Amino acid sequence: MLNKVTSEYENKINIYKVNIDKEQEISSLFNVRGIPFMVMISKSGDISVNVGGMDAGTLEYYLEGLLQKK
């Protein structure tokens, strides 16, 4: 789902995919217990964690909310 939505946000949001099996330090930093797992960090440093799949509309809702945070 992320691949379908990200093109709209290319120049607005930095999006990174992490292989949690290979990047265990990052996995433990965010306390990842299952996948899919998404961490959104606003410019102000606010962290929002989402666990589980979501449809395109829900993902866009969260990304738009992230853009609105300062």
C-alpha positions as CSV (number, residue, x, y, z in Angstrom):
1,M,0.0,0.0,0.0
2,L,2.8,2.4,0.8
3,N,4.2,2.1,-2.7
4,K,0.9,3.1,-4.2
5,V,0.5,6.2,-2.1
6,T,4.1,7.5,-1.7
7,S,4.4,9.1,-5.1
8,E,2.0,11.8,-4.1
9,Y,4.2,12.7,-1.1
10,E,7.7,12.4,-2.6
11,N,8.7,16.0,-2.2
12,K,6.8,16.6,1.0
13,I,7.7,13.7,3.4
14,N,10.8,11.5,3.8
15,I,9.7,7.9,3.6
16,Y,12.0,5.0,4.6
17,K,11.4,1.3,4.5
18,V,13.4,-0.7,7.0
19,N,14.0,-4.5,7.0
20,I,13.5,-5.1,10.7
21,D,15.3,-8.5,10.5
22,K,18.4,-6.8,9.2
23,E,18.1,-3.6,11.2
24,Q,17.4,-5.0,14.7
25,E,18.8,-1.8,16.4
26,I,16.1,0.3,14.7
27,S,13.5,-2.4,15.4
28,S,14.3,-2.3,19.1
29,L,14.5,1.5,19.2
30,F,10.8,1.7,18.2
31,N,9.8,-1.5,20.0
32,V,8.5,-3.3,16.9
33,R,6.6,-6.4,17.8
34,G,4.8,-7.1,14.5
35,I,4.5,-6.0,10.9
36,P,3.3,-4.0,9.2
37,F,4.5,-1.3,11.5
38,M,4.7,2.4,10.7
39,V,6.3,5.2,12.7
40,M,5.5,8.8,11.7
41,I,7.6,11.5,13.1
42,S,6.6,15.1,12.6
43,K,9.1,18.0,12.2
44,S,8.4,18.9,15.8
45,G,9.4,15.4,16.9
46,D,5.9,14.1,17.7
47,I,5.8,10.3,17.2
48,S,2.8,8.4,15.9
49,V,2.9,4.6,15.7
50,N,0.6,2.5,13.6
51,V,0.6,-1.3,13.7
52,G,-1.3,-3.4,11.1
53,G,-2.3,-2.9,7.6
54,M,-4.4,0.1,6.3
55,D,-6.1,0.9,3.1
56,A,-4.9,3.8,0.9
57,G,-7.5,6.3,2.2
58,T,-6.4,5.7,5.8
59,L,-2.8,6.0,5.0
60,E,-3.4,9.2,3.1
61,Y,-5.3,10.5,6.1
62,Y,-2.3,9.8,8.4
63,L,0.2,11.4,5.9
64,E,-2.0,14.5,5.5
65,G,-2.2,14.8,9.3
66,L,1.6,14.5,9.5
67,L,2.0,17.4,7.0
68,Q,-0.3,19.5,9.1
69,K,1.8,19.1,12.3
70,K,4.5,21.7,12.8
